[in-house]
Amino acid sequence: MQQAREALSEPGKEDGQTEVINYLQELVETRKVQADASAEKVELLKIWIMGMKGEMLFWEKRYRLANNRDEAELQQVAESLKKRLEKIREHRTYIDSNLKLAQNLILNEEQILTAGTLTEKERALVRQKVVTHRKQADFTSKLLVAIDDMTRNAQRFQDEVSHYRQQASAGERLQGFFDRSLEFFGVIWNYELFVVEDTISVEGQPVTAQRPVTISKVIRALLILIIGIWLTMQLKFRFSDLIAKVFKIDAGSALLIEKFLQITAIFTLLVVALITVKIPLTAFAFMGGALVIGVGFGAQALINNFISGIILLFERPIKTGDRVEVEGTKGRVVSIGLRCSQVRRYDGVDILVPNSEFLQKSVVNWTLTDQLIRLQVKLGVAYGSPTREVSRIIDHALDEHGKILKKPEPIILFEDFGDSALIFSTYFWVEVHETYDYRIIASDLRHMLVKRLDEANITIAFPQLDVHLHSSKMKLTKPGEI
């Protein structure tokens, strides 16, 4: 083919040599057909050799199974035979299409010969093409016969394997099922999710190597992390008391140290888990972009509450045990978490308040600086009552109540002249305890005042209204009239 191309490209070919040029072009085309046929024959021979190697392997397995019928191997051979037959069918379809193509080319070339428009040299070249296509068709036909023989042998072996498996006992089938399950689990267990490039030092020289990240490594890392977090949670319930006793600090500071150590422990556990299962930290570098997008769009509230929780733990505008009021909700702070805080209302209902609420909205903290709260109790007595005696009775009741503080001293005020009563107000301080509701103190004081005023014959006023009727302006009506 190369010689024909060189002859065609020689200089000096003039218009009078058209017949020679046509012949050389036909010669190049003929050599190209012969070269393509040779290359195609090489590819078909490769398929044939591969099929023969596969058949030799199955004959070896057939001999081995005839002497030792293992259920697991029978299952493996059955699956291999199934894949083998599918591959053979694909090859047969490809070879059959080549045969049909060669036959069509033979018909086309024979039609050109019968046309009678070619010179004798050109007819000789066309005959060479026909011979080449026929040889290709004959070889392809023989290969199809060999492929059909391979198919029959594989199907016969498949039938034998099915017969062997039907003759297997229940125990062998069960053992085979377990073996196949273990094999399948092993494939899943060692399945590579992705490969990470890691730089390691070998004799002082940095070397870049690839480390696969498999499902087994991920599961083992998660187990280490989960067990470590569980142990951390078990220890943290005793950690606050231990810190408070050792360092002699209050419960709020102990809680701050506990949360800080908890975050540090979780981060350390994550690093230890990755190092233990040999997952390089660079495995998460490729997720940086996705993590930034996720934080920016999907985790704004979560990050906001997390950072707010850290600020609350460090600045401590609220502490565990504080009495707070958030948008009308009153209660006691039970715990401050990294995302939200638990507030228990006075009716026993627990409310989870996001940490950002304590920083972005107005919060009333009744016990920010100390545990003292000033309460107010109002009292109205009837007009004509001795006001100094009323003040003395209130002062005596305050002095007798054991939970009202003496310092700061209570204040008793004759507040106002009401519509129906003389208004007295008393302001006093109490100390808040987690186990005692300060409203009970105010209730007890009211009971004492009612008793003391009743003993002194002083009436607690109630709303009164005087109605004056003027008869001169009244008009009598007959029955039935309005």
Buried (B, 14 or more C-beta within 10 A) or exposed (E): BEEBBEBBEEEEBEEEEEEBEBBBBBBBBBBBBBEEBEEBBEEBEEBBEEBEEBBEEBEEBBEEBEEEBBBBBBBBBBEBBEEBBEBBEEBBEEBBEBBEBBBEBBEEBBEBBEEEEBEEEBBBBBBBBBEBBBBBBEBBBEBBEBBEEBBEBBEEBBEBBEEBBEEBEEEBBEBBEEBBEEEEEEEEEEEEEEEBEBEEEEEEEEEEEEBBBBBBBBEBBEEBBEEBBEEBEEBBEEBBEEBBEEEEBEBBBBBBBBBEBBEEBEEEBBEBBBEEBEBBEEBEEEEEEEEEEEEEEEEEEEEBBBBBBBBBBEEBEBBBBBBBBBEEEBBBBBBBBBBBBBBBEEEEEEBEBBBBBBBEEEBEBBBBEEBEBEBEBBBBBBEEBEEEEBBBBBEEBBEEBEBBBEEEEBEBBEBEEBEEBBBBBBBBBBBBEEEEEBEEBBEBBBEBBEEBBEEEEBBBBEEEEEEEEEEEEEEEEEEEEE
